[in-house]
Amino acid sequence: SSELTQPSSVSVSPGQTARITCSGDVLAKKYARWFQQKPGQAPVQVIYKDSERPSGIPERFSGSSSGTTVTLTIRGAQVEDEADYYCYSAADNTLGVFGTGTKVSVL
Amino acid sequence: EVQLVESGGGLVQPGRSLRLSCTASGFTFGDYGMSWVRQAPGKGLEWLCFIRSKTYGGTTEYAASVKGRFSISRDDSKSIAYLQMNSLKTEDTAVYYCTRDGPGYSGYEEIDYWGQGTLVTVSS
């Protein structure tokens, strides 16, 4: 299957750790990246190649991979981290494929 | 600084056509692949299409949902990527984003920068 499945929502208290999973068969063969999208804004890349962090992205964002699942971790979540998060990878048939998206609430 | 600016969105009737533009700056446009991604109101992101750099012949790839109706192209002399959308349907209503991708043959795997998006509304 070329689908990438994420939990629809994750809630965390400020300062706690949020973990967002993304599962799909393609992740066993392809890298994933993560995008953060705040309301009314364009997505911003926060992780690429499963675990690499672009310059300018806070260190509290990290990524990991195991088999067919990748995980985005936000350690010490801040109120400003409230957003929708999407994983993204590539599949042989669908080429580009986004995850179903996760709404992260920090409250 | 990488900048991508989309334009050309608006209200269009079902069955009509529309062409979107994505004007790039802050990088050597011709070296990179480019994609278009859309987001229907209140929904998730959907990858639509990709165009390779001239190094790879400027060849294109499409999602099944738009293949045959949408066409991506590029003008490296102007640093612009285009999305030609034909036979538009109400379900094509969305914000359309252009993205900068990787420079390689499978550059669509390496989306990094996004434009701010342009809204296309298909309605009679």
Interface residues (C-beta under 8 A of the other chain):
Chain A: K30 Y31 R33 F35 Q37 Q41 A42 P43 V44 Q45 Y48 P54 Y86 Y88 S89 A90 T94 L95 G96 V97 F98 G99 T100 G101
Chain B: S35 V37 G44 L45 E46 W47 F50 E61 A63 A64 Y97 S106 Y108 E109 E110 I111 D112 Y113 W114 G115 Q116 G117
